[in-house]
């Protein structure tokens, strides 16, 4: 995987974590809502697990956030997470 792509994936994962923490949700809570284990969810936030677009939409819905904001997380001028 190209380095730039890997960095973007890590940025999305970090944005998910940041938003989860802002909402004061635990990893266990998100895992329960997604019907996965806490360990599996943790791997999403660490960028170890490739997630589907469907899963990204599920996470965005739970966190009440727009998917594009996660995708643009590596572009500070476009991201409300900055």
Number of C-alpha atoms within 10 A of each C-alpha: 5 6 8 9 10 11 13 18 24 19 21 23 24 20 23 26 19 15 17 21 13 11 11 10 14 13 19 15 16 20 17 13 12 15 11 12 14 17 11 14 21 18 14 21 21 16 19 14 14 11 13 9 10 9 12 18 15 16 20 19 12 15 17 12 14 13 17 12 18 24 19 18 23 20 15 10 10 13 15 12 18 11
